[in-house]
Amino acid sequence: MVLRGLGPHGEVVLRPLRRGDVDDWMELRRRNAAWLGQWEATSPRPPRGAAPTFGAYVRLLASQARSGTTLPFAIEYGGELVGQLTASSITYGSLCSATIGYWVSEHVAGRGIAPTAVALTADHCFTALGLHRVEVNIRPENAPSLRVVEKLGLRDEGLRRRYLHINGRWCDHRSFAVTADEVPNGLLARWRATWSTTDAAGRRGDTPQ
C-alpha cells in the first residue's frame, strides 16, 4: 500500500519499508542518532541474543501489516527515504482506534513532512479502515514533535504518567487525539487549510518536527 499527499513544500509518500532500503535506512539512523536517541522506545526486558537483522525487521513489519494490527510505513520526500511512521494498536469493536508514532530525519525537519504523513495516515484509518479515533503520544519535553500535533490541531487529552518505556526508563507522555467526526473532510484537508500562500509556494520554512 502506498499513500501520497502534497505537503507545504512537496509531495510526501508513505510506502512499505523494503529490504533494499537497508543501506539508506542504516545511514539515516546513524546520522540521526543524537536527534532521535533521546525519544527512542525501548523495552524494560530487552530480548536475549543478537539484535535482529534489517531483513528480519522488515519481515516483522510485513507480518504485523498482514495481521491488521499495525500499518508500518517508510516516509519518502523528494524520492529520498527520510523517516518512518507506524499506526499501531489498531483496535476495532467499541473502540475503533489506532496510535500513530513517527520520526523524520533532522536534515528535512521543518518542511511539514511529519504533519502531512500523520494526516495521510489518519485519513486512511478513518476511511479505508473505518476507525473512529487516532492518537499520538509525545514526551512533554519533545517540543518539535509537539509542534506537529499543534499544526494538525489535535486535541490535548492530558498527561499519562510513566506511560511508555523510552531510552531506558518509564516516561510521562502527553496524549493528543482526533476523531473522524471532527474532520469530516479529512485531517489532511484541515492541515492544508492552515497553510499560507508562501507556505504553499515553498518559500517559507516552519518549525522542525
Summary of the structure (lengths in Angstrom):
residues: 209
radius of gyration: 16.6
end to end distance: 24.7
largest distance: 53.1
contacts: 612
relative contact order: 0.16
helix: 35%
strand: 33%
